[in-house]
Amino acid sequence: EVQLQASGGGLVQAGGSLRLSCTASGFTFDDGAIGWFRQAPGKEREGVICISGGGNSYYADSVKGRFTISRDNAENTLYLQMNSLKSEDTAVYYCAGGGMYYWGKGTQVTVSS
């Protein structure tokens, strides 16, 4: 059974940092495209950082220079380090893997101004 569990969300002041984690079972993050997405209230889900199976990366313009993605293959965990957070980063954040076939349930990030 495939499971993804995202954690690390919470309430943070603008300018602060958070690190999201996503632990998977039933598949490995080193197989296929991986990424983090987010959905703000009233908006469509958008890609934050995505990495293809071939290693090509996509960063949303709004997070370039502030967010980074990393992966611990031994722990089968995906991370999203978010620095210099802004109120517009407030959203539910989702992790995805296995070529974006598998998705976690999301974790809420709220940035207060």
Secondary structure, 3 states (H helix, E strand, C coil): CCEEEEECCEEEECCCCEEEEEEEECCCCCCCCEEEEEECCCCCCEEEEEECCCCCEEECHHHCCCEEEEEECCCCEEEEEECCCCHHHCEEEEEEECCCCEECCCEEEEEEC
